[in-house]
Amino acid sequence: MKFFLDSALLSEIEQAYSTGICDGITMNPSLVKKAVDGLKADGERIDLEKYIKKALKTAKGTPVSLEVTDIGTAKAMVEQGKKLFKKFNPVAKNVYIKIPVNPAFDQNPGKDFDGIRAINELHKAKIPVNCTLVFTPEQALAAAKAGADFVSPFAGRIDDMLRKEHSHEFAGFSKEDYYPLNGHMHEGKMLEDNGIVSGIDLVAQIVSIFRRYGIKSQVLAASLRNARQVREAAIVGADIATMPFGVFRELARHRLTVEGMKKFTEDTPEEFRKLV
Ligand code: G3P
C-alpha cells in the first residue's frame, strides 16, 4: 500500500519525503489555507505559486493532488482543472486534479452529476483525476466509471458522523480516537449510515466492489486520523492511504521500541563500541 501525505505544508512535505517512504501528496483548500496562514504568521511574503511548485518538485515522480475550488458547474470545474494542470503539471509532471464527486450544496438534483461530468471530461482530456469526498460505494463506482484514477473515501468523517449522531454515547471522544472497523453496537443495534458501519468499512466495501469487477481506479483511503486506521486500510486492501503528518509520524512509533532501545544502549559493552 502506498503512503501519501495529506498536507500542503512544505516543511511537512520535505520531512515526509526525506524518509524515502512517501509516495504522494494530497492537498485540499483547507490544507492550502493552513499553509498560507502559516506563512503569514511567520511574516513571510506569500507566493503561493512558487510554494506549490516547490512542493511538486519535492514530490517529483509521485502524484500530487490539487483540488478545484470553482465548483459552481461541471464546466467551471473542468476549466479550472485544466488551468491548474497546465500551470502546475509541467513542473514535475505529477499533478492530479481533485474533483468532488458531487459538488451540489443544496441537494439540487440538476447538479448531482456535475462532479461525475467533470471527472469524465478531464479523463477524456487525459488529465489524471482524484475523485474526492466519497461517502458511499455507489459514489465510488460512479466516479470509477467516469474515469477517476483515484477514488477517495473519507473514512474519518464517516466515524465523526456516526459518533455525532449518537453523541450521548461518545461524549469526550475526539476525532483522532479510534473507531472500530466492525462498527459499534448501541442498545443491541449497530450504528450505521445506510449500511456503512465505519469509515474503514466504507473503504473495504469499495475495495471489494472494485476487485470484483476488475476496476482499475485506485482506492485512496482519506480522512484517516490514526495509525490503526492506516493499518486497517491496508488490511482491507486500499491501494493508498493518505494521512496528516502527525499520523505519518505515528507509523514508526511504539513505546516498547523506545524502551527496548534504551536498554540496548545501556547494555552495549565498551568493547563492542570500539569495534567500529
Ligand atoms: O484527505 C482528506 C482530508 O484532508 C480530510 O481529512 O480529517 O479533515 O476529515 P479530515
Boltz pocket constraint, residues with backbone or C-beta under 6 A from the ligand:
constraints:
  - pocket:
      binder: B
      contacts: [[A, 6], [A, 26], [A, 28], [A, 154], [A, 156], [A, 157], [A, 222], [A, 223], [A, 224], [A, 242]]
      max_distance: 6.0
